Amino acid sequence: MVGIITFHNNFNFGAALQCASLNEVLRREGREVEVIDYSVFNTQRSLLKGWGFRRYGPIRALQKRVSDLRFGQSTVQNFQRFRDRYWSLSPRCQTAEEVAELSERYTHVIAGSDQIWRFDRPGPYFLELGEGFEGVKATYAPCCTSSDQPSFQTAMVKEWLGEIDRLSVRNQFSYDLILELTGKKAAIVADPTLLIDLNDDNADLEKVDLPPEYILTYVIGSQPKGGMARVIRRAREVHGSVPVVAVRVTLDGFADAEWADLVLDGMGPFEWTQLIMRAKFFITDSFHGVIFAVKKETPFLAYFAEEWRSPRLTDLRDRYLLGNRITNDLDQFPEEGYFEGRTPETVNAIAEHRESSMNYLTSIFRTA
C-alpha cells in the first residue's frame, strides 16, 4: 500500500484537487492508496472561536464571521463530497510519532504535492518516519512556498531530505533551495492536477442563480496593480457588460469582492472547476486557478500582487509558455489573452512535462 502525506483537509480548492489527482493517478496505475490523516491544520474547526481580529481587523473579521456562520456548513459538505469520492483516509494521526508508527504499513510513502515544504513544517512532511519504516520514501511535486525560509530547523530539514530515496519538487525556486541546502538535484515535475482529468459532474450549482455568461474572479490575496475595477473594465470592453461573479474562500480565509455582481460562498472543488469552465473570462491570483483555466480552455488573466506569491506563478508562466497572461502589469497583458486560454505551444509544453513527470512517478515503484 502507498501512503500520501500532503495538505488534504483544509478548505482550499487547489489543495483538495492536487491530493485527489495524485490519488487517482496512482489508483489508475493499479496501486492501493490512502492519505495519511495527519495535518498542521486544525481539523476540529469551531465557528465560535478564532475571530481573526489580528489578521483581518475588527470590521473584516466580523464580516468573515458572518460569512462563516452562513456558508461554513455548505463549504464543509461540498468539500466532504469531493473527498469521499477521490480518497480514503488512514487512521487519524495526532503526532509525528503516530505517523511513524502508521508508516510501517506502507511499502511507499509519498510527500506532496502543494506547499508542504516550508522549512518550519513538522518532520512527517519531510518524510521523517522513524527507524521502523523500511519502505521507499519519495516526493511528488512539493513546493517550498517562497524563497524566504525560516532557519530554526534547517539542519534537521537537511538531514530529513538526505534520507529520501526519490526526490522531486514542483518548481525551480524549490529546486534551488533544496540544491543549496542538500547538494541534491531534484526532478521538477508537474503538479498532479496536470497529470489527469478528474470528473467534476458532481458539482452542485442548481441552487446558484448563475448568469448564462459571466466574468469570474477568484482572489486569495491582494487586488491587482491599479485595482480590480480597472481589470474588469477592460475585460468588459472585450466581452461586453456581462455580470462579474466572485468565488470567495470560506472558513480558511476571507477576501473582499466589492467589484462583483454575484458573490459565491460555500463552494467546493467540484463547483469551483465547473465555474471556471463556464466563465467567459477568469481573473485570479491562484496557482491552481491558472492550471484549471488552462485545462478548461478558459481565457484568463493571472496576476501577482505580493512578491512572495510571484515565484509560483512566474514558474508556471515560464515553464508552460504562458507569456504575459500571468503578469503584475495589465498594460502588458496580450489582447489575444481575452479570447483564448492557451496556445498550441502551451499545450505541447504541458504534454512534454506530463510525460516526463509520469515517468518519474512510475520510477518511484522501481526503487528497491
Contacts in CASP RR format, 6 or more apart in sequence:
PFRMAT RR
TARGET T0000
AUTHOR 0000-0000-0000
METHOD contacts of the structure
MODEL  1
MVGIITFHNNFNFGAALQCASLNEVLRREGREVEVIDYSVFNTQRSLLKG
WGFRRYGPIRALQKRVSDLRFGQSTVQNFQRFRDRYWSLSPRCQTAEEVA
ELSERYTHVIAGSDQIWRFDRPGPYFLELGEGFEGVKATYAPCCTSSDQP
SFQTAMVKEWLGEIDRLSVRNQFSYDLILELTGKKAAIVADPTLLIDLND
DNADLEKVDLPPEYILTYVIGSQPKGGMARVIRRAREVHGSVPVVAVRVT
LDGFADAEWADLVLDGMGPFEWTQLIMRAKFFITDSFHGVIFAVKKETPF
LAYFAEEWRSPRLTDLRDRYLLGNRITNDLDQFPEEGYFEGRTPETVNAI
AEHRESSMNYLTSIFRTA
1 32 0 8 1.000
1 33 0 8 1.000
1 34 0 8 1.000
1 105 0 8 1.000
1 106 0 8 1.000
1 107 0 8 1.000
2 26 0 8 1.000
2 31 0 8 1.000
2 32 0 8 1.000
2 33 0 8 1.000
2 34 0 8 1.000
2 106 0 8 1.000
2 107 0 8 1.000
2 108 0 8 1.000
2 109 0 8 1.000
2 110 0 8 1.000
3 33 0 8 1.000
3 34 0 8 1.000
3 35 0 8 1.000
3 36 0 8 1.000
3 90 0 8 1.000
3 103 0 8 1.000
3 106 0 8 1.000
3 108 0 8 1.000
3 109 0 8 1.000
3 110 0 8 1.000
4 19 0 8 1.000
4 22 0 8 1.000
4 23 0 8 1.000
4 26 0 8 1.000
4 33 0 8 1.000
4 34 0 8 1.000
4 35 0 8 1.000
4 36 0 8 1.000
4 109 0 8 1.000
4 110 0 8 1.000
4 111 0 8 1.000
4 112 0 8 1.000
5 35 0 8 1.000
5 36 0 8 1.000
5 38 0 8 1.000
5 99 0 8 1.000
5 109 0 8 1.000
5 110 0 8 1.000
5 111 0 8 1.000
5 112 0 8 1.000
5 116 0 8 1.000
5 124 0 8 1.000
5 125 0 8 1.000
5 127 0 8 1.000
6 15 0 8 1.000
6 18 0 8 1.000
6 19 0 8 1.000
6 22 0 8 1.000
6 35 0 8 1.000
6 111 0 8 1.000
6 112 0 8 1.000
6 113 0 8 1.000
6 114 0 8 1.000
6 116 0 8 1.000
7 15 0 8 1.000
7 19 0 8 1.000
7 39 0 8 1.000
7 41 0 8 1.000
7 114 0 8 1.000
7 115 0 8 1.000
7 116 0 8 1.000
8 15 0 8 1.000
8 16 0 8 1.000
8 19 0 8 1.000
8 35 0 8 1.000
8 37 0 8 1.000
8 39 0 8 1.000
8 83 0 8 1.000
8 87 0 8 1.000
8 89 0 8 1.000
9 37 0 8 1.000
9 39 0 8 1.000
9 41 0 8 1.000
9 43 0 8 1.000
9 83 0 8 1.000
10 39 0 8 1.000
10 41 0 8 1.000
10 252 0 8 1.000
11 75 0 8 1.000
11 76 0 8 1.000
11 79 0 8 1.000
11 249 0 8 1.000
11 250 0 8 1.000
11 251 0 8 1.000
11 252 0 8 1.000
12 249 0 8 1.000
12 252 0 8 1.000
13 267 0 8 1.000
13 268 0 8 1.000
13 269 0 8 1.000
13 272 0 8 1.000
13 273 0 8 1.000
13 286 0 8 1.000
13 288 0 8 1.000
13 289 0 8 1.000
14 114 0 8 1.000
14 193 0 8 1.000
14 269 0 8 1.000
14 286 0 8 1.000
14 287 0 8 1.000
14 288 0 8 1.000
14 289 0 8 1.000
15 114 0 8 1.000
16 79 0 8 1.000
16 82 0 8 1.000
16 83 0 8 1.000
16 268 0 8 1.000
16 269 0 8 1.000
17 193 0 8 1.000
17 198 0 8 1.000
17 269 0 8 1.000
17 273 0 8 1.000
17 288 0 8 1.000
17 292 0 8 1.000
18 112 0 8 1.000
18 113 0 8 1.000
18 114 0 8 1.000
18 141 0 8 1.000
18 191 0 8 1.000
18 192 0 8 1.000
18 193 0 8 1.000
18 288 0 8 1.000
19 35 0 8 1.000
19 86 0 8 1.000
19 87 0 8 1.000
19 113 0 8 1.000
19 114 0 8 1.000
19 192 0 8 1.000
20 82 0 8 1.000
20 83 0 8 1.000
20 85 0 8 1.000
20 86 0 8 1.000
20 87 0 8 1.000
20 198 0 8 1.000
20 269 0 8 1.000
21 191 0 8 1.000
21 192 0 8 1.000
21 193 0 8 1.000
21 195 0 8 1.000
21 196 0 8 1.000
21 198 0 8 1.000
22 110 0 8 1.000
22 112 0 8 1.000
22 113 0 8 1.000
22 140 0 8 1.000
22 192 0 8 1.000
22 195 0 8 1.000
23 33 0 8 1.000
23 35 0 8 1.000
23 86 0 8 1.000
23 87 0 8 1.000
24 86 0 8 1.000
24 196 0 8 1.000
24 198 0 8 1.000
25 192 0 8 1.000
25 195 0 8 1.000
25 196 0 8 1.000
25 358 0 8 1.000
25 361 0 8 1.000
26 33 0 8 1.000
26 361 0 8 1.000
27 33 0 8 1.000
28 196 0 8 1.000
29 361 0 8 1.000
29 362 0 8 1.000
31 365 0 8 1.000
33 87 0 8 1.000
33 88 0 8 1.000
34 87 0 8 1.000
34 88 0 8 1.000
34 89 0 8 1.000
34 90 0 8 1.000
35 87 0 8 1.000
35 88 0 8 1.000
35 89 0 8 1.000
35 90 0 8 1.000
36 90 0 8 1.000
36 93 0 8 1.000
36 99 0 8 1.000
36 102 0 8 1.000
36 103 0 8 1.000
36 109 0 8 1.000
36 124 0 8 1.000
37 89 0 8 1.000
37 90 0 8 1.000
37 91 0 8 1.000
37 92 0 8 1.000
37 93 0 8 1.000
38 92 0 8 1.000
38 93 0 8 1.000
38 94 0 8 1.000
38 98 0 8 1.000
38 99 0 8 1.000
38 124 0 8 1.000
40 121 0 8 1.000
40 122 0 8 1.000
40 125 0 8 1.000
45 251 0 8 1.000
47 65 0 8 1.000
47 68 0 8 1.000
47 69 0 8 1.000
47 72 0 8 1.000
51 61 0 8 1.000
51 62 0 8 1.000
51 65 0 8 1.000
52 61 0 8 1.000
52 64 0 8 1.000
53 61 0 8 1.000
55 61 0 8 1.000
56 63 0 8 1.000
56 64 0 8 1.000
56 254 0 8 1.000
60 254 0 8 1.000
60 256 0 8 1.000
63 254 0 8 1.000
64 253 0 8 1.000
64 254 0 8 1.000
67 248 0 8 1.000
67 250 0 8 1.000
67 254 0 8 1.000
67 265 0 8 1.000
68 250 0 8 1.000
68 251 0 8 1.000
70 265 0 8 1.000
71 250 0 8 1.000
71 265 0 8 1.000
71 266 0 8 1.000
72 250 0 8 1.000
72 251 0 8 1.000
72 265 0 8 1.000
72 266 0 8 1.000
74 250 0 8 1.000
74 265 0 8 1.000
74 266 0 8 1.000
74 267 0 8 1.000
75 250 0 8 1.000
75 251 0 8 1.000
75 265 0 8 1.000
75 266 0 8 1.000
75 267 0 8 1.000
75 268 0 8 1.000
76 251 0 8 1.000
78 204 0 8 1.000
78 266 0 8 1.000
78 267 0 8 1.000
78 268 0 8 1.000
78 269 0 8 1.000
78 270 0 8 1.000
78 271 0 8 1.000
79 268 0 8 1.000
79 269 0 8 1.000
81 202 0 8 1.000
81 204 0 8 1.000
81 268 0 8 1.000
81 270 0 8 1.000
82 202 0 8 1.000
82 268 0 8 1.000
82 269 0 8 1.000
82 270 0 8 1.000
85 202 0 8 1.000
86 198 0 8 1.000
90 102 0 8 1.000
91 102 0 8 1.000
93 99 0 8 1.000
93 102 0 8 1.000
93 124 0 8 1.000
96 122 0 8 1.000
96 123 0 8 1.000
96 124 0 8 1.000
96 128 0 8 1.000
99 124 0 8 1.000
99 129 0 8 1.000
100 124 0 8 1.000
100 128 0 8 1.000
100 129 0 8 1.000
100 130 0 8 1.000
100 132 0 8 1.000
100 133 0 8 1.000
103 109 0 8 1.000
103 129 0 8 1.000
103 130 0 8 1.000
103 132 0 8 1.000
103 133 0 8 1.000
104 132 0 8 1.000
104 133 0 8 1.000
104 134 0 8 1.000
106 133 0 8 1.000
106 135 0 8 1.000
107 135 0 8 1.000
107 136 0 8 1.000
108 135 0 8 1.000
108 136 0 8 1.000
108 137 0 8 1.000
108 138 0 8 1.000
108 364 0 8 1.000
108 365 0 8 1.000
109 127 0 8 1.000
109 129 0 8 1.000
109 133 0 8 1.000
109 135 0 8 1.000
109 136 0 8 1.000
109 137 0 8 1.000
109 138 0 8 1.000
110 138 0 8 1.000
110 139 0 8 1.000
110 140 0 8 1.000
110 364 0 8 1.000
111 117 0 8 1.000
111 125 0 8 1.000
111 126 0 8 1.000
111 127 0 8 1.000
111 137 0 8 1.000
111 138 0 8 1.000
111 139 0 8 1.000
111 140 0 8 1.000
111 142 0 8 1.000
112 139 0 8 1.000
112 140 0 8 1.000
112 141 0 8 1.000
112 142 0 8 1.000
113 140 0 8 1.000
113 141 0 8 1.000
113 142 0 8 1.000
113 143 0 8 1.000
113 170 0 8 1.000
113 191 0 8 1.000
113 192 0 8 1.000
114 141 0 8 1.000
114 142 0 8 1.000
114 143 0 8 1.000
115 142 0 8 1.000
115 143 0 8 1.000
115 144 0 8 1.000
115 145 0 8 1.000
116 125 0 8 1.000
116 142 0 8 1.000
116 143 0 8 1.000
117 125 0 8 1.000
117 126 0 8 1.000
117 142 0 8 1.000
117 143 0 8 1.000
117 144 0 8 1.000
117 145 0 8 1.000
117 169 0 8 1.000
117 174 0 8 1.000
118 144 0 8 1.000
118 145 0 8 1.000
118 146 0 8 1.000
118 149 0 8 1.000
118 150 0 8 1.000
119 144 0 8 1.000
119 149 0 8 1.000
119 150 0 8 1.000
119 151 0 8 1.000
119 153 0 8 1.000
119 154 0 8 1.000
119 157 0 8 1.000
120 150 0 8 1.000
120 152 0 8 1.000
120 153 0 8 1.000
123 156 0 8 1.000
123 160 0 8 1.000
125 142 0 8 1.000
126 157 0 8 1.000
126 160 0 8 1.000
126 161 0 8 1.000
126 164 0 8 1.000
127 137 0 8 1.000
127 139 0 8 1.000
127 160 0 8 1.000
127 163 0 8 1.000
127 164 0 8 1.000
128 156 0 8 1.000
128 160 0 8 1.000
128 163 0 8 1.000
129 137 0 8 1.000
136 165 0 8 1.000
136 166 0 8 1.000
136 364 0 8 1.000
136 365 0 8 1.000
136 367 0 8 1.000
136 368 0 8 1.000
137 163 0 8 1.000
137 164 0 8 1.000
137 165 0 8 1.000
137 166 0 8 1.000
138 164 0 8 1.000
138 165 0 8 1.000
138 166 0 8 1.000
138 167 0 8 1.000
138 168 0 8 1.000
138 364 0 8 1.000
138 367 0 8 1.000
139 164 0 8 1.000
139 166 0 8 1.000
139 167 0 8 1.000
139 168 0 8 1.000
139 169 0 8 1.000
139 186 0 8 1.000
140 168 0 8 1.000
140 189 0 8 1.000
140 192 0 8 1.000
140 360 0 8 1.000
140 361 0 8 1.000
140 364 0 8 1.000
141 168 0 8 1.000
141 169 0 8 1.000
141 170 0 8 1.000
141 189 0 8 1.000
141 190 0 8 1.000
141 191 0 8 1.000
141 192 0 8 1.000
141 357 0 8 1.000
142 168 0 8 1.000
142 169 0 8 1.000
142 170 0 8 1.000
142 174 0 8 1.000
143 169 0 8 1.000
143 170 0 8 1.000
143 171 0 8 1.000
143 174 0 8 1.000
143 312 0 8 1.000
144 169 0 8 1.000
144 173 0 8 1.000
144 174 0 8 1.000
144 177 0 8 1.000
144 178 0 8 1.000
145 308 0 8 1.000
146 173 0 8 1.000
146 308 0 8 1.000
146 309 0 8 1.000
146 311 0 8 1.000
147 173 0 8 1.000
147 176 0 8 1.000
147 177 0 8 1.000
147 311 0 8 1.000
148 308 0 8 1.000
149 177 0 8 1.000
154 181 0 8 1.000
157 181 0 8 1.000
158 181 0 8 1.000
158 182 0 8 1.000
161 167 0 8 1.000
161 178 0 8 1.000
161 181 0 8 1.000
161 182 0 8 1.000
161 184 0 8 1.000
162 182 0 8 1.000
162 184 0 8 1.000
165 367 0 8 1.000
166 360 0 8 1.000
166 363 0 8 1.000
166 364 0 8 1.000
166 367 0 8 1.000
167 178 0 8 1.000
167 184 0 8 1.000
167 186 0 8 1.000
167 187 0 8 1.000
168 186 0 8 1.000
168 187 0 8 1.000
168 188 0 8 1.000
168 189 0 8 1.000
168 360 0 8 1.000
169 175 0 8 1.000
169 178 0 8 1.000
169 186 0 8 1.000
169 187 0 8 1.000
169 188 0 8 1.000
169 189 0 8 1.000
170 188 0 8 1.000
170 189 0 8 1.000
170 190 0 8 1.000
170 191 0 8 1.000
170 315 0 8 1.000
171 188 0 8 1.000
171 311 0 8 1.000
171 312 0 8 1.000
171 315 0 8 1.000
171 316 0 8 1.000
171 319 0 8 1.000
172 188 0 8 1.000
172 311 0 8 1.000
172 315 0 8 1.000
172 319 0 8 1.000
173 311 0 8 1.000
173 315 0 8 1.000
174 186 0 8 1.000
175 185 0 8 1.000
175 186 0 8 1.000
175 188 0 8 1.000
178 184 0 8 1.000
178 186 0 8 1.000
179 185 0 8 1.000
179 186 0 8 1.000
187 356 0 8 1.000
187 360 0 8 1.000
189 353 0 8 1.000
189 356 0 8 1.000
189 357 0 8 1.000
189 360 0 8 1.000
189 361 0 8 1.000
190 350 0 8 1.000
190 353 0 8 1.000
190 354 0 8 1.000
190 357 0 8 1.000
191 287 0 8 1.000
191 288 0 8 1.000
191 291 0 8 1.000
193 288 0 8 1.000
193 291 0 8 1.000
193 292 0 8 1.000
193 295 0 8 1.000
194 291 0 8 1.000
194 295 0 8 1.000
194 350 0 8 1.000
194 353 0 8 1.000
194 354 0 8 1.000
194 357 0 8 1.000
195 354 0 8 1.000
195 357 0 8 1.000
195 358 0 8 1.000
195 361 0 8 1.000
197 295 0 8 1.000
198 273 0 8 1.000
200 269 0 8 1.000
200 270 0 8 1.000
200 273 0 8 1.000
200 274 0 8 1.000
200 277 0 8 1.000
202 270 0 8 1.000
203 270 0 8 1.000
203 271 0 8 1.000
203 273 0 8 1.000
203 274 0 8 1.000
204 270 0 8 1.000
204 271 0 8 1.000
205 271 0 8 1.000
205 274 0 8 1.000
205 275 0 8 1.000
208 264 0 8 1.000
209 262 0 8 1.000
210 245 0 8 1.000
210 262 0 8 1.000
210 275 0 8 1.000
210 278 0 8 1.000
211 242 0 8 1.000
211 243 0 8 1.000
211 245 0 8 1.000
211 262 0 8 1.000
213 239 0 8 1.000
213 242 0 8 1.000
213 243 0 8 1.000
213 280 0 8 1.000
214 242 0 8 1.000
214 243 0 8 1.000
214 244 0 8 1.000
214 245 0 8 1.000
214 262 0 8 1.000
214 278 0 8 1.000
214 279 0 8 1.000
214 280 0 8 1.000
215 232 0 8 1.000
215 235 0 8 1.000
215 236 0 8 1.000
215 239 0 8 1.000
215 242 0 8 1.000
215 243 0 8 1.000
215 244 0 8 1.000
215 245 0 8 1.000
215 279 0 8 1.000
215 280 0 8 1.000
215 281 0 8 1.000
215 282 0 8 1.000
215 283 0 8 1.000
216 244 0 8 1.000
216 245 0 8 1.000
216 246 0 8 1.000
216 247 0 8 1.000
216 275 0 8 1.000
216 276 0 8 1.000
216 279 0 8 1.000
216 281 0 8 1.000
216 282 0 8 1.000
216 283 0 8 1.000
217 228 0 8 1.000
217 232 0 8 1.000
217 244 0 8 1.000
217 245 0 8 1.000
217 246 0 8 1.000
217 247 0 8 1.000
217 257 0 8 1.000
217 259 0 8 1.000
217 260 0 8 1.000
217 282 0 8 1.000
217 283 0 8 1.000
217 284 0 8 1.000
218 246 0 8 1.000
218 247 0 8 1.000
218 272 0 8 1.000
218 276 0 8 1.000
218 282 0 8 1.000
218 283 0 8 1.000
218 284 0 8 1.000
218 286 0 8 1.000
218 289 0 8 1.000
219 228 0 8 1.000
219 246 0 8 1.000
219 255 0 8 1.000
219 257 0 8 1.000
219 283 0 8 1.000
219 284 0 8 1.000
219 285 0 8 1.000
219 286 0 8 1.000
220 249 0 8 1.000
220 253 0 8 1.000
220 255 0 8 1.000
220 285 0 8 1.000
220 286 0 8 1.000
221 255 0 8 1.000
221 285 0 8 1.000
221 305 0 8 1.000
221 306 0 8 1.000
221 309 0 8 1.000
222 285 0 8 1.000
222 305 0 8 1.000
222 306 0 8 1.000
223 305 0 8 1.000
224 230 0 8 1.000
224 231 0 8 1.000
224 283 0 8 1.000
224 285 0 8 1.000
224 303 0 8 1.000
224 305 0 8 1.000
224 328 0 8 1.000
224 330 0 8 1.000
225 303 0 8 1.000
225 305 0 8 1.000
225 328 0 8 1.000
225 329 0 8 1.000
225 330 0 8 1.000
226 330 0 8 1.000
228 259 0 8 1.000
228 283 0 8 1.000
229 259 0 8 1.000
230 330 0 8 1.000
231 283 0 8 1.000
231 301 0 8 1.000
231 303 0 8 1.000
231 330 0 8 1.000
232 244 0 8 1.000
232 259 0 8 1.000
232 283 0 8 1.000
234 330 0 8 1.000
235 281 0 8 1.000
235 283 0 8 1.000
235 301 0 8 1.000
235 338 0 8 1.000
236 242 0 8 1.000
238 281 0 8 1.000
238 338 0 8 1.000
238 339 0 8 1.000
239 280 0 8 1.000
239 281 0 8 1.000
239 338 0 8 1.000
242 280 0 8 1.000
243 261 0 8 1.000
243 262 0 8 1.000
244 259 0 8 1.000
244 260 0 8 1.000
244 261 0 8 1.000
244 262 0 8 1.000
245 260 0 8 1.000
245 261 0 8 1.000
245 262 0 8 1.000
245 263 0 8 1.000
245 264 0 8 1.000
245 275 0 8 1.000
245 279 0 8 1.000
246 257 0 8 1.000
246 259 0 8 1.000
246 260 0 8 1.000
246 262 0 8 1.000
246 263 0 8 1.000
246 264 0 8 1.000
247 264 0 8 1.000
247 267 0 8 1.000
247 272 0 8 1.000
247 275 0 8 1.000
248 254 0 8 1.000
248 255 0 8 1.000
248 257 0 8 1.000
248 263 0 8 1.000
248 264 0 8 1.000
248 265 0 8 1.000
249 255 0 8 1.000
250 265 0 8 1.000
250 266 0 8 1.000
250 267 0 8 1.000
257 263 0 8 1.000
264 271 0 8 1.000
264 275 0 8 1.000
267 275 0 8 1.000
272 292 0 8 1.000
273 292 0 8 1.000
273 296 0 8 1.000
276 282 0 8 1.000
276 289 0 8 1.000
276 292 0 8 1.000
276 293 0 8 1.000
276 296 0 8 1.000
276 298 0 8 1.000
277 292 0 8 1.000
277 296 0 8 1.000
277 298 0 8 1.000
279 298 0 8 1.000
280 299 0 8 1.000
281 298 0 8 1.000
281 299 0 8 1.000
281 300 0 8 1.000
281 301 0 8 1.000
281 338 0 8 1.000
282 289 0 8 1.000
282 293 0 8 1.000
282 298 0 8 1.000
282 299 0 8 1.000
282 300 0 8 1.000
282 301 0 8 1.000
283 300 0 8 1.000
283 301 0 8 1.000
283 302 0 8 1.000
283 303 0 8 1.000
284 290 0 8 1.000
284 293 0 8 1.000
284 300 0 8 1.000
284 301 0 8 1.000
284 302 0 8 1.000
284 303 0 8 1.000
285 302 0 8 1.000
285 303 0 8 1.000
285 304 0 8 1.000
285 305 0 8 1.000
285 309 0 8 1.000
285 313 0 8 1.000
286 302 0 8 1.000
287 312 0 8 1.000
287 313 0 8 1.000
287 316 0 8 1.000
289 300 0 8 1.000
289 302 0 8 1.000
290 300 0 8 1.000
290 302 0 8 1.000
290 313 0 8 1.000
290 316 0 8 1.000
290 322 0 8 1.000
290 326 0 8 1.000
291 316 0 8 1.000
292 298 0 8 1.000
293 299 0 8 1.000
293 300 0 8 1.000
293 302 0 8 1.000
293 341 0 8 1.000
294 300 0 8 1.000
294 320 0 8 1.000
294 322 0 8 1.000
294 341 0 8 1.000
294 342 0 8 1.000
294 346 0 8 1.000
294 350 0 8 1.000
297 340 0 8 1.000
297 341 0 8 1.000
297 342 0 8 1.000
298 341 0 8 1.000
299 337 0 8 1.000
299 338 0 8 1.000
299 339 0 8 1.000
299 340 0 8 1.000
299 341 0 8 1.000
300 325 0 8 1.000
300 337 0 8 1.000
300 341 0 8 1.000
301 325 0 8 1.000
301 327 0 8 1.000
301 330 0 8 1.000
301 333 0 8 1.000
301 337 0 8 1.000
302 313 0 8 1.000
302 316 0 8 1.000
302 325 0 8 1.000
302 326 0 8 1.000
302 327 0 8 1.000
303 326 0 8 1.000
303 327 0 8 1.000
303 328 0 8 1.000
303 330 0 8 1.000
304 310 0 8 1.000
304 313 0 8 1.000
304 314 0 8 1.000
304 326 0 8 1.000
304 328 0 8 1.000
305 328 0 8 1.000
310 328 0 8 1.000
313 326 0 8 1.000
314 326 0 8 1.000
316 322 0 8 1.000
316 326 0 8 1.000
317 323 0 8 1.000
317 325 0 8 1.000
317 326 0 8 1.000
319 349 0 8 1.000
319 353 0 8 1.000
320 346 0 8 1.000
320 349 0 8 1.000
320 350 0 8 1.000
320 353 0 8 1.000
321 343 0 8 1.000
321 345 0 8 1.000
321 346 0 8 1.000
321 349 0 8 1.000
322 342 0 8 1.000
322 346 0 8 1.000
323 334 0 8 1.000
324 332 0 8 1.000
324 333 0 8 1.000
324 334 0 8 1.000
325 333 0 8 1.000
325 334 0 8 1.000
325 337 0 8 1.000
325 341 0 8 1.000
327 333 0 8 1.000
END
